[in-house]
Amino acid sequence: MKALSIRQPWAFLIVYCGKDVENRSWHTKHRGRFLVHAAKGMTKDEYAFAYRYAVERGVAYMPRFEELNRGGIIGSVELVDSVDTSDSPWYMGQKAFVLRDPQPLPFVPLKGRLQFFEVPADLLTSYRRATD
């Protein structure tokens, strides 16, 4: 299955708080469900900006900086379009991936990569066994 690394707390906001677009500088032809990988990197300034941005959009709760899972899979979401503009209150980029139906998953540590990347099938299989 494909995955995409997204910096925290944006990854959390997609999976748990209704962030319905992922802002990017590039388009993708990928459509369908992908795993949301919470990137390892996150500065306190990035967190503070995202926190203020989320509160302005009505998000009532977001974990503290040190509580956010990083460096692994936290959920999945369906990518339905790649657009140049959007009316979403979360849109602030050059382009955006339109997202729907987020599904939280228990945290699975995994090294991220640039762009969409394939998650090894054996990792997903052993993960499913451990969570059943």
NORDA-V721021 format. One line per field, one symbol per residue. psi: psi as a letter, one per 20 degrees, with the letter a starting at -180 (. if undefined). Layout:
psi = ???
This chain:
psi = qqqpppqqjhgghghijjojqoprjqrqipqaprpopoqhpprhggggghggggghjjphppqrgiippqkrpiarqpoiroriqqipiipjahrqppqrlqoqqqpoppprrqaqqppphhghghggghi.
